[in-house]
Amino acid sequence: MKNLTLTALTLLIFSTQINAQIGWRNDRTGIFANETGLLMSWPENGPEMLWYFENLGDGHSGVAISNGKIYATGLLDGNGYLFVFDLNGSLLNRIQYGVEWTHGYNGTRATPTITGGKIYIMSGMGELICLNEQTLEVVWRRNIRTEFGGRWPNGGFSESPLVFGNKVIATPGGEEHNIIALNKNTGELIWSSQAKGDQPAHCSPLYVGHLETPLIVTLTGEHIVGLEASTGNLLWAFPNRNTHTIHGNTPIYANGMILATTSGQGSTMLRLSDGGRQAEVAWTLPELDNSISGVVKVGNYVFGAGAGGRGQRAWFSVNWETGELQFREAESGLAVGVVIYADGMLFCYSDRGDMALVPATPQKFEVVSRFRIEKGTDQHLAHPAIYQGVLYVRRGNTLMAFRVR
């Protein structure tokens, strides 16, 4: 009986891992909490590369993982393609889903969202496409720019679709249809919000579901906005501007507080009240200033990179409650870039092409291992992912898999 129980438990854990779903920054937080037993340092030349694939086409989107398959998008000959791999890197399928962005920093932007047997893709041209996960056939598609009076973001549409309940959320950025909720199964409009009428700003929205009033929080061209998730009613908004209206970081929520980080204005912490229906500014920090690289909350601290309030680019640690700087490290030799977290460590992917391993300690920034991402094309902008002890790094036309457990 004991052996049967252990076997059943093992099968349950294995099944849970296989069926795990990873999307934009895992669950939008950049925290890969299920990844344990990882290497605390790497060999001099980096962890073992298990496989790579060099024909993705142009793109800056990350990978999604669902039911033991890896999904990535890329631009080839002006069209967007969805690639499907098994966990060994074998290409299982490739389908074209429509025209993609070719107007500077060419390629795919948004990471697919996979849930409930469906795949949701946002193209840089504003096409929101729903596919059947098993057959890859189109279930429905809507162009949120042309159908809802949307406006071009600076650099194309980049938000990874937010799916919860029966809704999928998107930001056309029109004056009337600023943020919309569509039926996730049919694509029909459920509600439309005028919000503040701003243009889209690349932000993938956040859903905060356990409050008395569940919220959608996102950054539009000039504001941080909080909407009632069930109706789209605007509950609160705070000015949040920068020169290029690019706010690519999903806000972070914890313990009644929401952190919005972007370039220009830096970081703004909001404190919620009245069940989420009201908010006030708790603190601001211009130094923690980045537009697309993300930050992570580990314990009571936030880690990420910034331009130092348009000064010296550096890595930062900040107290979540107070906004007090814990460290500002610009002398490590590691350029700023994307950060994710797993098993006590920060995985820092610099915009110069270095992948570094750094303990998530608020007192100091100490690189224990680093290696160069040599393969691939163009910029080092895509956000990495970790799944079952494997680190996935996308650079332009190449997807790489490294063993980090």
C-alpha positions in Angstrom: 0.0 0.0 0.0 2.9 2.4 0.9 4.6 1.7 -2.5 1.3 2.2 -4.3 0.7 5.5 -2.5 4.3 6.7 -3.4 3.8 5.6 -7.0 0.5 7.5 -7.3 2.1 10.6 -5.7 5.0 10.4 -8.1 2.6 10.1 -11.1 0.6 13.0 -9.8 3.7 15.2 -9.5 5.0 14.1 -12.9 1.6 14.8 -14.5 1.4 18.2 -12.9 4.8 19.1 -14.3 4.0 17.9 -17.8 0.7 19.8 -17.8 2.2 23.0 -16.4 1.7 26.0 -18.5 4.2 28.8 -18.9 3.5 32.1 -20.6 4.8 35.7 -20.5 7.4 35.7 -17.7 5.9 32.4 -16.5 2.8 33.8 -14.8 3.7 37.5 -15.5 5.8 37.8 -12.4 9.1 36.5 -13.7 9.2 34.1 -10.7 9.7 30.4 -11.6 8.8 29.1 -8.1 8.5 25.4 -9.1 12.1 25.3 -10.3 14.2 23.8 -7.5 17.5 21.9 -7.3 19.1 24.2 -9.8 22.8 24.7 -10.2 24.2 27.4 -7.9 27.1 28.1 -10.3 27.9 27.2 -13.9 31.0 26.0 -15.7 33.3 28.7 -17.1 31.7 28.3 -20.6 28.2 28.1 -19.3 25.8 25.3 -18.6 25.4 22.5 -21.1 23.5 23.4 -24.3 21.0 20.7 -24.9 19.8 21.9 -28.3 19.2 24.9 -30.5 17.0 25.8 -33.4 18.2 28.5 -35.9 15.2 29.0 -38.2 12.7 30.9 -36.1 12.9 34.1 -38.1 12.9 37.5 -36.6 11.4 38.1 -33.2 11.7 39.3 -29.6 8.9 37.2 -28.1 9.5 34.5 -25.5 8.5 30.9 -25.3 5.2 29.4 -24.0 5.1 25.9 -22.7 2.0 23.7 -22.3 1.4 20.0 -22.1 5.0 19.1 -22.8 5.3 21.2 -25.9 7.2 24.5 -26.5 5.7 27.3 -28.5 7.5 30.2 -30.2 6.7 32.7 -32.8 8.8 34.3 -35.6 8.7 36.4 -38.7 9.6 34.9 -42.1 9.1 36.7 -45.4 6.7 39.2 -43.8 4.5 36.6 -42.2 4.2 35.4 -38.6 4.6 31.7 -37.8 3.9 29.6 -34.7 6.5 26.9 -34.1 5.8 23.9 -32.0 8.6 21.8 -30.5 8.8 18.8 -28.1 11.0 19.1 -25.0 13.9 17.6 -26.9 13.9 20.4 -29.5 12.4 18.5 -32.3 10.1 20.6 -34.5 6.6 19.2 -34.5 4.7 21.8 -36.5 4.9 25.2 -38.0 1.9 27.2 -39.1 1.4 30.7 -40.6 -0.9 33.0 -38.7 -0.8 36.2 -40.6 1.2 39.3 -41.5 3.8 40.5 -38.9 5.6 43.6 -37.9 8.4 44.8 -40.3 8.7 48.5 -39.4 11.8 48.5 -37.2 13.0 46.0 -34.7 11.3 43.5 -37.1 9.6 40.5 -35.8 7.2 39.0 -33.3 6.6 40.8 -30.0 4.1 39.1 -27.7 4.5 35.7 -26.0 1.6 33.4 -26.7 -0.9 32.7 -23.9 -2.0 29.1 -23.7 -5.0 28.1 -21.5 -8.1 25.9 -21.6 -7.0 24.1 -24.7 -6.5 27.3 -26.7 -3.6 29.4 -27.9 -3.9 33.2 -28.0 -1.5 35.2 -30.1 -1.2 38.9 -30.6 0.6 40.0 -33.7 2.5 43.2 -34.0 -0.1 44.3 -36.5 -2.9 44.0 -33.9 -4.4 40.7 -35.0 -5.6 38.7 -32.0 -5.8 35.1 -33.0 -7.3 32.1 -31.1 -6.1 28.6 -32.1 -7.1 25.2 -31.0 -4.1 23.8 -29.0 -4.5 20.3 -30.4 -5.2 21.0 -34.1 -3.7 24.5 -34.4 -6.8 25.5 -36.4 -8.1 29.0 -36.1 -11.0 29.3 -33.7 -11.5 33.0 -34.2 -9.5 36.1 -34.9 -10.1 39.9 -34.5 -8.0 42.9 -35.6 -8.2 45.1 -32.5 -6.8 48.1 -34.4 -9.1 48.2 -37.4 -12.2 46.8 -35.7 -12.1 48.8 -32.5 -10.6 52.1 -33.7 -7.2 51.4 -32.2 -4.0 53.3 -32.7 -0.5 52.1 -33.5 1.8 51.8 -30.5 5.3 53.0 -31.0 6.8 49.7 -32.3 3.7 47.6 -32.9 1.3 45.7 -30.6 3.3 43.8 -28.0 0.9 42.7 -25.2 0.6 39.0 -24.4 -3.2 38.4 -24.2 -4.5 38.2 -20.6 -7.1 35.4 -20.2 -9.2 34.8 -17.1 -12.7 33.5 -16.6 -14.5 33.7 -19.9 -12.5 36.8 -21.0 -9.5 37.7 -23.0 -8.2 41.3 -22.5 -6.6 43.5 -25.2 -5.7 47.1 -25.6 -6.6 48.7 -28.9 -5.9 52.1 -27.5 -8.8 53.9 -29.2 -10.6 56.8 -27.7 -13.8 54.8 -27.4 -12.5 51.3 -27.2 -9.4 51.8 -25.2 -9.3 48.4 -23.4 -11.6 45.6 -24.3 -12.7 42.2 -23.0 -13.6 39.6 -25.6 -15.2 36.2 -25.1 -12.3 33.8 -25.0 -14.2 31.1 -26.9 -15.9 33.2 -29.6 -14.1 36.5 -29.8 -17.3 38.4 -29.2 -17.1 41.7 -27.4 -18.1 41.5 -23.7 -17.2 45.0 -22.6 -15.3 48.0 -23.7 -13.6 50.7 -21.6 -12.7 54.2 -22.6 -10.1 54.1 -19.7 -8.1 57.3 -20.2 -8.1 57.2 -24.0 -4.4 56.7 -24.3 -2.6 54.8 -27.1 -1.3 51.3 -26.3 2.1 51.1 -24.6 3.2 47.4 -25.0 2.1 46.5 -21.4 0.7 42.9 -20.9 -2.1 43.5 -18.3 -2.2 42.0 -14.8 -5.3 40.4 -13.3 -5.8 40.7 -9.5 -8.6 38.3 -8.8 -8.8 37.8 -5.0 -9.8 41.4 -4.1 -13.3 42.4 -3.1 -13.4 44.1 -6.5 -11.2 42.1 -8.9 -9.0 44.3 -11.0 -7.3 44.6 -14.3 -4.2 46.8 -14.0 -2.1 48.0 -17.0 0.0 50.8 -18.3 -1.3 52.8 -21.2 0.5 55.6 -23.1 0.3 58.1 -20.2 -1.3 56.4 -17.2 -1.4 53.5 -14.8 -5.0 52.4 -14.8 -7.1 50.1 -12.7 -10.3 48.7 -14.2 -13.1 46.7 -12.6 -12.5 43.3 -14.2 -16.2 42.3 -14.6 -17.3 45.5 -16.3 -14.2 47.5 -17.5 -15.3 50.5 -15.4 -12.3 52.8 -14.7 -11.7 52.9 -10.9 -8.5 54.9 -10.7 -5.7 56.2 -12.8 -2.3 57.9 -12.2 -0.1 59.9 -14.7 2.8 57.9 -16.0 4.6 59.3 -19.0 7.8 58.9 -21.0 9.1 60.1 -24.3 8.3 57.1 -26.5 5.1 55.9 -24.7 6.7 52.5 -24.2 5.8 50.8 -21.0 6.5 47.1 -21.5 6.6 45.8 -17.9 3.6 44.1 -16.4 2.8 45.6 -13.0 3.5 43.5 -9.9 0.9 42.9 -7.1 1.5 41.8 -3.6 -0.2 42.5 -0.2 -2.5 45.2 -1.4 0.3 47.1 -3.3 1.0 47.4 -7.0 4.4 48.3 -8.5 4.6 49.9 -11.9 8.1 50.2 -13.4 8.9 52.0 -16.6 11.4 54.3 -18.2 11.2 58.1 -17.7 9.2 58.3 -14.5 10.8 55.2 -13.0 8.9 53.1 -10.5 5.6 54.0 -8.8 4.2 52.0 -5.9 0.4 52.2 -5.4 -1.4 51.2 -2.2 -4.9 49.8 -2.7 -7.9 50.4 -0.4 -11.7 49.9 -0.4 -11.3 46.4 -1.8 -9.3 47.6 -4.8 -11.7 50.4 -5.8 -9.2 53.1 -4.7 -5.5 53.6 -4.8 -2.9 56.1 -3.7 0.8 56.6 -4.3 2.9 54.9 -1.6 6.3 55.8 -3.0 8.2 56.6 -6.2 11.7 55.8 -7.3 13.0 57.5 -10.5 16.3 55.4 -10.3 14.5 52.1 -10.9 13.9 53.0 -14.5 13.4 50.5 -17.3 10.8 50.1 -19.9 10.9 46.5 -21.1 13.3 44.4 -19.0 11.0 43.5 -16.1 11.7 43.4 -12.3 11.0 40.6 -9.8 9.8 40.6 -6.2 11.6 38.2 -4.0 10.6 38.2 -0.3 10.3 41.9 0.6 12.6 43.1 -2.1 12.5 44.1 -5.7 15.4 43.3 -8.1 15.9 44.7 -11.5 17.9 47.0 -13.8 17.5 50.7 -14.4 19.0 53.8 -16.0 19.5 55.4 -12.6 17.0 58.1 -13.3 18.6 58.7 -16.7 22.0 58.5 -15.1 24.3 55.6 -14.8 22.7 52.3 -15.8 22.8 49.8 -12.9 21.3 46.9 -11.1 19.1 47.7 -8.2 17.6 46.1 -5.0 14.7 48.0 -3.4 12.6 47.5 -0.3 9.1 46.7 -1.4 7.3 48.4 1.4 9.4 51.7 1.6 11.1 52.1 -1.8 14.4 52.4 0.0 17.4 51.5 -2.2 19.4 48.4 -0.8 22.0 48.4 -3.5 22.8 50.2 -6.8 25.5 48.2 -8.6 27.1 49.7 -11.8 30.6 48.2 -11.4 29.9 44.5 -11.8 30.8 44.6 -15.5 27.4 43.2 -16.4 25.3 45.4 -18.6 21.6 45.9 -17.7 18.9 43.8 -19.1 16.1 41.3 -18.3 15.8 39.6 -15.0 13.9 36.5 -13.9 14.1 34.4 -10.7 14.3 30.8 -9.6 15.6 28.8 -6.6 17.2 31.7 -4.8 19.0 33.1 -7.8 18.5 35.9 -10.3 19.0 35.0 -14.0 20.2 38.3 -15.6 20.2 38.4 -19.4 22.1 41.6 -20.3 21.3 43.6 -23.4 25.0 43.0 -24.4 24.5 39.2 -24.6 25.7 37.9 -21.2 23.6 35.5 -19.1 24.6 35.8 -15.5 23.7 34.0 -12.2 23.3 36.2 -9.2 22.1 35.3 -5.6 18.9 37.2 -4.8 20.3 38.9 -1.7 19.3 42.5 -1.1 22.6 43.6 0.4 24.8 43.2 -2.7 24.9 42.3 -6.4 27.5 39.5 -6.9 27.8 37.7 -10.2 28.8 34.1 -9.4 28.7 32.8 -13.1 28.2 34.2 -16.5 28.5 33.1 -20.2 27.9 34.6 -23.6 24.9 34.0 -25.8 26.8 33.7 -29.1 24.1 32.2 -31.3 21.2 34.1 -32.8 20.7 37.4 -34.5 19.9 41.0 -33.6 19.2 42.3 -30.0 19.2 40.5 -26.7 15.6 41.5 -25.8 13.5 38.3 -25.4 12.7 37.3 -21.8 14.1 33.8 -20.9 12.1 31.0 -19.3 12.9 28.0 -17.1 11.0 24.7 -17.3 12.0 21.4 -15.6 15.5 22.5 -15.0 16.1 23.9 -18.6 16.7 27.5 -19.4 15.2 28.7 -22.7 16.8 31.7 -24.3 15.6 33.3 -27.5 17.8 35.7 -29.5 16.3 36.7 -32.9 16.2 33.7 -35.2 17.5 31.2 -32.6 16.0 29.3 -29.6 18.5 27.7 -27.2 18.0 25.3 -24.4 20.5 25.0 -21.5 20.5 22.5 -18.7 20.6 24.4 -15.4 19.7 21.5 -13.0 
